[in-house]
Amino acid sequence: MKRALMPQAAEHGPDRPARPGPSAAQVAGAVAFPAMGSVLTVAGGMPLTDVFALLGGCGVIGAATVAVAGGGRRLAGALVTAAVRAAQEPRP
């Protein structure tokens, strides 16, 4: 019985360096955004819908930056289009 053709993870060695783990910037972002949302809601009295919109916008900006830095221009264009459409939709 043949195994299904699935890509196997290449082992790292001198010619293939190991993939690095999450960077300090990625960890800081994962900690800072929920903390910032909590502070804005509890201490600042900002409504949750506004906090979600603000943090979602920051996330879109971060994803677009990573996409452009990685050379994904088509993905960056799709993200910008989605962000513009979301900003133009009327809010309840």
Backbone as CSV, one residue per row, in Angstrom:
resi,resn,N_x,N_y,N_z,CA_x,CA_y,CA_z,C_x,C_y,C_z
1,MET,0.837,-1.169,0.000,0.000,0.000,0.000,0.887,1.238,0.000
2,LYS,0.645,2.123,-0.932,1.456,3.335,-1.028,0.935,4.407,-0.079
3,ARG,1.878,5.164,0.449,1.487,6.301,1.278,1.078,7.451,0.381
4,ALA,0.194,8.260,0.875,-0.239,9.443,0.115,0.954,10.375,-0.056
5,LEU,0.986,11.042,-1.187,2.070,11.969,-1.447,1.865,13.243,-0.647
6,MET,2.594,13.352,0.417,2.522,14.538,1.262,3.926,15.070,1.436
7,PRO,4.061,16.386,1.419,5.400,16.940,1.616,5.906,16.633,3.020
8,GLN,7.114,16.193,3.082,7.726,15.872,4.360,8.553,17.063,4.834
9,ALA,8.578,17.265,6.115,9.376,18.349,6.680,10.852,18.014,6.509
10,ALA,11.558,18.931,5.890,12.990,18.708,5.687,13.728,18.913,7.007
11,GLU,14.652,18.013,7.258,15.443,18.167,8.470,16.454,19.281,8.265
12,HIS,16.747,19.978,9.363,17.712,21.061,9.247,19.118,20.509,9.411
13,GLY,20.012,21.187,8.820,21.415,20.804,8.864,22.257,21.983,8.405
14,PRO,23.504,21.723,8.044,24.362,22.834,7.635,23.866,23.542,6.375
15,ASP,23.225,22.797,5.470,22.752,23.425,4.239,21.314,23.935,4.373
16,ARG,20.578,23.484,5.390,19.210,23.947,5.634,19.091,24.349,7.092
17,PRO,19.198,25.649,7.386,19.112,26.073,8.782,17.707,25.854,9.346
18,ALA,17.622,25.679,10.642,16.331,25.476,11.304,15.513,26.748,11.224
19,ARG,14.213,26.583,11.141,13.325,27.738,11.109,13.291,28.371,12.497
20,PRO,13.524,29.670,12.574,13.539,30.302,13.896,12.135,30.362,14.500
21,GLY,12.065,30.423,15.802,10.788,30.526,16.501,10.238,31.938,16.399
22,PRO,9.181,32.217,17.134,8.592,33.554,17.081,9.567,34.609,17.604
23,SER,9.544,35.750,16.950,10.441,36.828,17.354,9.828,37.602,18.517
24,ALA,10.629,38.463,19.112,10.156,39.282,20.227,9.022,40.203,19.782
25,ALA,9.076,40.692,18.541,8.025,41.574,18.040,6.691,40.829,17.915
26,GLN,6.731,39.573,17.484,5.494,38.800,17.367,4.888,38.514,18.740
27,VAL,5.725,38.178,19.695,5.232,37.891,21.040,4.694,39.165,21.681
28,ALA,5.402,40.277,21.508,4.956,41.542,22.095,3.609,41.962,21.516
29,GLY,3.421,41.760,20.214,2.147,42.107,19.604,1.002,41.254,20.120
30,ALA,1.268,39.966,20.321,0.236,39.063,20.822,-0.155,39.388,22.255
31,VAL,0.752,39.999,23.016,0.461,40.372,24.394,-0.100,41.793,24.467
32,ALA,0.449,42.698,23.658,0.091,44.107,23.764,-1.329,44.405,23.290
33,PHE,-1.791,43.779,22.217,-3.109,44.125,21.687,-4.255,43.760,22.636
34,PRO,-4.287,42.564,23.209,-5.361,42.304,24.189,-5.257,43.200,25.422
35,ALA,-4.024,43.487,25.852,-3.851,44.369,27.007,-4.344,45.774,26.691
36,MET,-4.016,46.275,25.505,-4.442,47.613,25.115,-5.969,47.677,25.012
37,GLY,-6.582,46.644,24.437,-8.041,46.613,24.355,-8.696,46.597,25.723
38,SER,-8.117,45.852,26.652,-8.658,45.797,28.006,-8.563,47.145,28.703
39,VAL,-7.421,47.800,28.559,-7.233,49.113,29.195,-8.185,50.138,28.601
40,LEU,-8.339,50.136,27.285,-9.246,51.096,26.655,-10.685,50.881,27.099
41,THR,-11.081,49.634,27.301,-12.458,49.346,27.707,-12.689,49.656,29.177
42,VAL,-11.800,49.172,30.034,-12.021,49.297,31.473,-11.701,50.701,31.969
43,ALA,-10.493,51.180,31.686,-10.074,52.474,32.228,-10.567,53.645,31.391
44,GLY,-10.634,53.462,30.085,-11.011,54.573,29.228,-12.496,54.675,28.951
45,GLY,-13.241,53.618,29.226,-14.668,53.648,28.991,-15.051,53.578,27.513
46,MET,-14.165,53.105,26.677,-14.441,53.008,25.243,-15.351,51.807,24.981
47,PRO,-16.371,51.953,24.132,-17.246,50.816,23.822,-16.472,49.690,23.128
48,LEU,-16.920,48.467,23.373,-16.227,47.310,22.805,-16.198,47.334,21.284
49,THR,-17.261,47.809,20.648,-17.278,47.842,19.179,-16.175,48.747,18.645
50,ASP,-15.942,49.869,19.326,-14.867,50.772,18.896,-13.491,50.164,19.145
51,VAL,-13.355,49.446,20.263,-12.072,48.791,20.562,-11.779,47.727,19.506
52,PHE,-12.788,46.932,19.144,-12.580,45.907,18.126,-12.238,46.521,16.778
53,ALA,-12.889,47.625,16.431,-12.591,48.290,15.165,-11.160,48.831,15.163
54,LEU,-10.747,49.435,16.265,-9.385,49.981,16.369,-8.336,48.877,16.288
55,LEU,-8.506,47.827,17.071,-7.521,46.748,17.075,-7.545,45.959,15.776
56,GLY,-8.716,45.826,15.170,-8.797,45.170,13.864,-8.066,45.965,12.800
57,GLY,-8.206,47.280,12.842,-7.468,48.133,11.908,-5.973,48.014,12.099
58,CYS,-5.544,47.961,13.352,-4.109,47.783,13.618,-3.632,46.432,13.095
59,GLY,-4.449,45.407,13.253,-4.088,44.092,12.739,-3.986,44.069,11.228
60,VAL,-4.890,44.766,10.551,-4.837,44.830,9.089,-3.580,45.560,8.636
61,ILE,-3.237,46.637,9.323,-2.015,47.368,8.986,-0.794,46.469,9.179
62,GLY,-0.749,45.723,10.278,0.367,44.817,10.517,0.454,43.713,9.482
63,ALA,-0.689,43.132,9.117,-0.691,42.072,8.104,-0.266,42.613,6.747
64,ALA,-0.707,43.821,6.418,-0.307,44.431,5.147,1.191,44.710,5.124
65,THR,1.729,45.154,6.243,3.169,45.419,6.319,3.969,44.145,6.108
66,VAL,3.553,43.064,6.755,4.246,41.787,6.597,4.132,41.286,5.162
67,ALA,2.947,41.452,4.567,2.749,40.989,3.189,3.620,41.767,2.215
68,VAL,3.698,43.069,2.383,4.518,43.884,1.476,6.003,43.573,1.683
69,ALA,6.407,43.418,2.942,7.815,43.113,3.219,8.193,41.745,2.669
70,GLY,7.240,40.826,2.637,7.501,39.491,2.119,7.339,39.394,0.613
71,GLY,6.972,40.457,-0.039,6.837,40.443,-1.486,5.468,40.026,-1.970
72,GLY,4.496,39.895,-1.094,3.150,39.479,-1.489,2.295,40.667,-1.889
73,ARG,2.564,41.242,-3.035,1.828,42.438,-3.457,0.365,42.148,-3.733
74,ARG,0.058,40.989,-4.268,-1.343,40.651,-4.542,-2.117,40.519,-3.232
75,LEU,-1.501,39.878,-2.237,-2.134,39.750,-0.933,-2.305,41.117,-0.283
76,ALA,-1.295,41.966,-0.394,-1.378,43.307,0.178,-2.508,44.094,-0.481
77,GLY,-2.647,43.967,-1.788,-3.739,44.649,-2.486,-5.097,44.170,-2.020
78,ALA,-5.223,42.867,-1.786,-6.488,42.319,-1.299,-6.797,42.822,0.108
79,LEU,-5.777,42.906,0.954,-5.987,43.413,2.306,-6.406,44.878,2.305
80,VAL,-5.766,45.671,1.465,-6.109,47.096,1.386,-7.535,47.254,0.876
81,THR,-7.901,46.484,-0.129,-9.265,46.551,-0.660,-10.283,46.178,0.414
82,ALA,-10.003,45.125,1.172,-10.919,44.703,2.238,-11.021,45.766,3.325
83,ALA,-9.894,46.393,3.664,-9.909,47.426,4.696,-10.714,48.648,4.249
84,VAL,-10.553,49.042,2.996,-11.285,50.198,2.482,-12.775,49.902,2.451
85,ARG,-13.149,48.708,2.001,-14.574,48.345,1.959,-15.172,48.293,3.367
86,ALA,-14.410,47.768,4.327,-14.903,47.691,5.692,-15.072,49.088,6.285
87,ALA,-14.182,50.001,5.943,-14.277,51.360,6.468,-15.445,52.115,5.855
88,GLN,-15.851,51.764,4.640,-16.931,52.469,3.966,-18.308,51.947,4.347
89,GLU,-18.398,50.784,4.959,-19.694,50.227,5.331,-20.291,51.062,6.467
90,PRO,-21.583,51.323,6.381,-22.217,52.093,7.468,-22.233,51.287,8.753
91,ARG,-21.986,51.970,9.843,-21.994,51.311,11.160,-23.347,51.505,11.796
92,PRO,-23.834,50.474,12.512,-25.168,50.588,13.157,-25.172,51.550,14.306
